[in-house]
Amino acid sequence: QLSEDLKSKKISDVDAVFLLMNTMVGAGVLQQAMVFEYCGIISATILFVIIGYFTYLGAKTLSRLADASGCTEYSEIAYRAFGMWGALTVDIAIVLFNFTTVITYIIYMGSLMNDIINSYLPDANQWYVSDSFLSVLLTIFVALPICLVRTFGRLTVVSYLSVFLMVLVAVILCIDGSINGESKATGDIQWFSWTGSLMALSSLVYSLGFSPAVLFTYNVLDNQHKKSMSKIVLGAVAGGTTLCFGVGISGYLMFGTSTNSNILVNLSGTAARICDLAMVVHFALFLPGDFFILRASVYNLMTEYTSGGRFAAEAIETTTASIATSTAPALLQDGETAQEEAAVSASNAAEEGEQDSAPLIVHNRP
């Protein structure tokens, strides 16, 4: 039933680009100005090119594996390569990664909504405007209904709106930063730093990654040709990398060393509130994609590795076949030895029979 749900909604190539971009461009884009502050402009640019290229290469390889093997899930590919334990490891890794991502975005939603309310009601310190309550409220009434969508392809409209909101935040950031950024900027512009590059590497890798969504997007493509998927992956990587790079370098040039780890903190007034609200909605629209992938792996862990599950049954069949293959030569050799022994015994018995049946010669003596 799950595999049928995965394939029931077909999407175009453009829809697929936005689906991948939505899983790629999340909260990490807000940290890219700090990446430039740590790395410097030259080294950050080099890192963007290298990581963007390897992200494209990895995603394209995954799609080609799916096309060549006919596998529709990551665990299937892992099973083909490493057996049941490989598939189990992949599903556990996806669950841990996506679960922490979903929790992080839920916390972000509550925190940003709390900032918006406090900016208009600074004395509001009741429980119903706390970060925790707002996180739960937004999750239940905004994110959860979208998370209940059964097919990944139906998230295309959500992805368009989510990416649009991120572009809107980037535009507002550039406009407000160009007007007010110079008065807040401090320090000289840094161009290159090895140590800073190492410190910011993990943030950049996380921000440009979307590997868990590649196969789910491939499954719902109307045109599943490998060349088509390569263009889709290239478009998603180019679009997401350009957006992250643009926000990062513009934010750093406008705010300098006073750049915050969350670039929205550098904004103030109405621009800050609009961006906060846009990010709250973006996070709510970003969550369903990661939740869908998380749900599929949880489903596998609950059903496919237990007795009667697909991977468990295939593992038993493979083990049985392996045992049969490894023991067959020994059994054959034992059978041949038994046949030889039986033949020798039969030959000996025949000789004894011939001796017993030989005529008795009596010599008559006078």
C-alpha positions in Angstrom: 0.0 0.0 0.0 2.8 2.4 0.9 4.6 1.8 -2.4 1.4 2.5 -4.3 0.9 5.7 -2.4 4.5 6.8 -3.3 3.8 6.4 -7.0 0.2 7.5 -7.3 0.9 11.2 -7.9 3.1 12.1 -10.9 4.9 15.4 -11.2 6.7 17.4 -13.8 10.4 18.2 -13.9 9.8 21.7 -12.7 7.7 20.5 -9.8 10.6 18.1 -8.9 13.1 20.9 -8.8 11.0 22.8 -6.3 10.4 19.7 -4.2 14.2 19.1 -3.9 14.9 22.8 -3.3 12.3 22.9 -0.5 14.1 20.0 1.3 17.4 21.7 0.7 16.8 25.3 1.7 15.8 25.4 5.3 17.1 27.1 8.4 20.7 26.6 7.2 20.3 29.5 4.8 20.1 31.9 7.7 23.6 30.9 8.9 25.4 31.5 5.6 26.4 35.0 6.4 28.2 33.6 9.4 29.8 31.0 7.1 31.3 33.9 5.1 32.4 35.6 8.3 34.3 32.5 9.4 35.7 31.4 6.1 36.2 34.7 4.3 34.8 35.5 0.9 37.3 33.5 -1.3 37.4 30.3 0.8 33.6 30.4 1.3 33.1 30.6 -2.5 35.5 27.7 -3.1 33.6 25.6 -0.5 30.2 26.5 -2.1 31.5 25.2 -5.5 33.0 22.0 -4.1 30.2 21.0 -1.8 27.6 22.0 -4.4 29.3 19.8 -7.0 29.5 16.8 -4.6 25.9 17.3 -3.6 24.9 17.1 -7.3 27.2 14.1 -7.9 25.8 12.2 -5.0 22.1 12.9 -5.9 22.7 12.0 -9.5 24.3 8.7 -8.5 21.4 7.8 -6.3 18.9 8.5 -9.1 20.9 6.3 -11.5 21.1 3.5 -9.0 17.3 3.7 -8.7 17.0 3.7 -12.5 19.4 0.7 -13.0 18.2 -1.5 -10.1 14.5 -0.6 -10.0 14.7 0.1 -6.3 12.3 2.7 -4.9 13.7 3.1 -1.4 17.1 3.7 0.1 16.8 0.6 2.2 16.3 -1.5 -0.9 19.6 -0.2 -2.4 21.4 -0.8 0.9 19.9 -4.3 1.0 21.2 -5.1 -2.5 24.7 -3.9 -1.5 25.0 -5.0 2.1 22.1 -7.2 3.0 19.6 -6.8 5.8 22.0 -5.1 8.2 22.9 -2.5 5.6 19.2 -1.7 5.0 18.5 -1.6 8.7 21.4 0.8 9.2 20.2 3.2 6.5 16.7 3.3 7.9 17.9 4.0 11.4 20.2 6.8 10.1 17.3 8.4 8.2 15.0 8.2 11.2 17.6 9.8 13.5 18.6 12.5 11.1 15.1 13.5 10.0 13.7 13.3 13.6 16.2 15.7 14.9 15.6 18.0 11.9 11.8 18.0 12.5 12.2 18.7 16.2 14.7 21.6 15.4 12.2 23.2 13.1 9.3 22.9 15.5 11.5 24.7 18.1 12.4 27.4 15.6 8.7 28.0 14.8 7.8 28.6 18.4 10.8 30.8 19.0 10.2 33.0 16.0 6.5 33.3 16.8 7.4 34.3 20.3 9.7 37.1 19.0 6.9 38.4 16.8 4.4 38.5 19.7 6.9 40.1 22.1 7.7 42.8 19.6 4.1 44.0 19.8 3.3 42.9 23.3 6.5 43.2 25.3 4.8 42.6 28.6 3.2 39.3 27.4 4.8 36.6 29.6 1.9 34.2 29.9 2.2 30.5 29.3 0.1 30.7 26.1 2.8 32.9 24.4 5.8 30.8 25.5 8.1 29.1 23.0 6.9 25.6 24.0 3.2 26.3 23.7 3.5 28.1 20.5 5.7 25.3 19.0 3.0 22.7 19.9 0.2 25.0 18.6 1.8 25.7 15.3 2.7 22.1 14.8 -0.8 20.8 15.4 -2.8 23.3 13.5 -0.4 24.3 10.7 2.2 21.6 10.0 0.4 18.4 11.0 -2.5 18.7 8.5 0.1 18.9 5.7 2.2 16.1 7.2 -0.8 13.8 6.8 -0.6 13.9 3.0 0.0 10.3 1.9 1.9 11.0 -1.4 5.1 12.9 -1.7 4.1 14.4 -5.1 1.2 16.3 -3.5 3.7 18.5 -1.7 4.5 20.4 -4.9 2.3 23.4 -4.2 3.7 23.6 -0.6 7.2 23.6 -2.1 6.5 26.4 -4.5 5.1 28.6 -1.6 8.0 27.6 0.7 10.7 28.5 -1.8 8.9 31.8 -2.6 9.0 32.7 1.1 12.7 32.1 1.3 13.3 34.3 -1.8 11.1 37.0 -0.2 13.2 36.8 3.0 16.4 37.1 0.9 15.1 40.2 -0.9 13.9 41.9 2.3 17.3 41.1 3.8 19.2 42.7 1.0 16.9 45.8 0.9 17.0 46.4 4.7 20.6 45.5 4.9 21.6 48.0 2.2 19.7 50.7 4.0 20.7 50.0 7.6 23.5 47.5 7.4 26.4 49.9 7.1 25.6 51.6 10.4 25.7 48.1 12.1 28.7 46.7 10.3 32.0 46.3 12.3 35.5 45.1 11.4 37.3 44.5 8.2 36.2 42.1 5.5 37.9 38.8 5.7 39.0 37.1 2.4 40.5 33.7 3.4 40.7 31.5 6.5 41.6 27.8 6.7 40.6 27.4 10.4 37.3 29.3 9.7 36.6 27.0 6.7 36.9 23.9 8.9 34.6 25.5 11.5 31.9 26.3 9.0 32.2 23.2 6.9 29.5 21.2 8.7 27.0 24.1 8.5 27.5 24.4 4.7 27.2 20.7 4.1 24.0 20.5 6.1 22.6 23.6 4.3 23.2 22.2 0.8 22.1 18.6 1.4 18.9 17.0 0.2 19.9 13.4 -0.4 17.1 11.8 1.7 14.5 13.3 -0.7 16.1 12.2 -4.0 14.5 8.8 -4.4 11.1 10.0 -3.1 11.2 12.7 -5.8 12.3 10.2 -8.5 9.5 7.8 -7.6 6.8 10.4 -8.4 8.4 11.8 -11.6 6.3 11.5 -14.7 9.5 11.2 -16.8 11.9 8.9 -15.0 14.7 9.0 -17.6 18.1 9.3 -16.0 19.0 12.4 -18.1 15.8 14.1 -17.0 16.7 13.4 -13.3 20.2 14.7 -13.8 18.8 18.0 -15.1 16.4 18.2 -12.1 19.2 17.6 -9.6 21.4 20.1 -11.3 18.5 22.7 -11.3 17.8 22.1 -7.6 21.5 22.3 -6.6 22.0 25.4 -8.7 18.9 27.1 -7.3 19.5 26.2 -3.7 23.2 27.0 -3.8 22.6 30.4 -5.4 20.1 31.3 -2.8 22.3 30.3 0.1 25.3 32.0 -1.5 23.4 35.2 -2.2 22.0 35.5 1.4 25.4 34.6 2.8 27.6 37.1 0.9 25.1 39.9 0.9 24.5 39.5 4.7 28.3 39.5 5.4 29.1 42.5 3.2 26.3 44.5 4.9 26.9 43.5 8.5 30.5 42.5 8.6 31.8 40.9 11.8 28.6 41.9 13.6 26.8 39.2 11.6 24.8 37.0 13.9 24.5 33.2 13.5 20.8 33.9 12.6 21.0 36.7 10.1 17.4 37.7 11.0 18.7 39.0 14.4 20.6 41.7 12.5 17.3 43.1 11.1 15.1 45.4 13.1 11.6 46.9 12.9 9.0 45.9 10.4 11.5 44.1 8.1 12.5 41.8 10.9 8.9 40.9 11.8 7.9 40.2 8.2 11.0 37.9 7.8 10.2 36.2 11.1 6.6 35.5 10.0 7.7 34.3 6.6 10.2 31.9 8.2 7.5 30.5 10.6 5.3 29.7 7.6 8.3 28.4 5.6 9.3 26.0 8.5 5.7 24.8 8.7 5.8 24.0 4.9 9.3 22.6 5.1 8.4 20.0 7.8 6.1 17.8 5.7 8.8 16.7 3.3 11.2 15.6 6.0 8.3 14.1 8.0 7.2 12.0 5.0 10.7 10.6 4.6 10.9 9.9 8.3 7.5 8.2 8.2 8.6 5.8 5.5 11.7 4.7 7.3 9.7 4.3 10.6 7.2 2.1 8.7 10.1 0.0 7.4 11.5 -0.5 10.9 8.1 -1.5 12.2 7.2 -4.0 9.5 10.1 -5.0 7.2 12.6 -6.4 9.6 10.3 -8.4 11.8 9.3 -12.0 11.1 7.4 -12.1 7.9 8.7 -8.7 6.8 10.1 -8.2 3.3 13.8 -7.8 4.3 13.7 -10.5 7.0 12.1 -13.0 4.6 14.6 -12.2 1.8 17.5 -12.5 4.3 16.2 -16.0 5.3 15.9 -17.1 1.7 19.4 -15.7 0.9 20.9 -17.4 3.9 19.2 -20.7 3.1 20.4 -20.5 -0.5 23.9 -19.7 0.7 24.0 -22.7 3.0 22.6 -24.9 0.3 25.3 -23.6 -2.2 28.1 -24.0 0.3 27.1 -27.6 1.4 26.2 -28.9 -2.1 29.8 -29.8 -3.1 30.3 -31.7 0.2 27.1 -33.5 -0.2 27.8 -34.4 -3.8 31.3 -35.7 -2.8 29.8 -37.7 0.0 27.2 -39.2 -2.4 29.9 -40.1 -4.9 32.0 -41.7 -2.2 29.0 -43.7 -1.0 28.3 -44.8 -4.6 31.9 -45.9 -5.0 31.8 -47.9 -1.7 28.5 -49.5 -2.8 30.0 -50.5 -6.1 33.1 -52.0 -4.4 30.8 -53.9 -2.0 28.7 -55.2 -4.9 31.8 -56.3 -6.8 33.2 -58.1 -3.8 29.9 -59.8 -3.2 29.7 -60.9 -6.8 33.2 -62.4 -6.7 32.3 -64.3 -3.5 29.1 -65.6 -5.2 31.1 -66.8 -8.2 33.5 -68.7 -5.9 30.6 -70.4 -4.0 28.9 -71.5 -7.2 32.0 -72.9 -8.9 31.6 -76.8 -9.7 33.3 -79.1 -7.3 35.8 -81.4 -9.0 36.3 -84.8 -7.5 39.3 -86.9 -8.4 38.5 -90.6 -8.4 41.5 -92.7 -7.4 41.8 -96.3 -8.2 
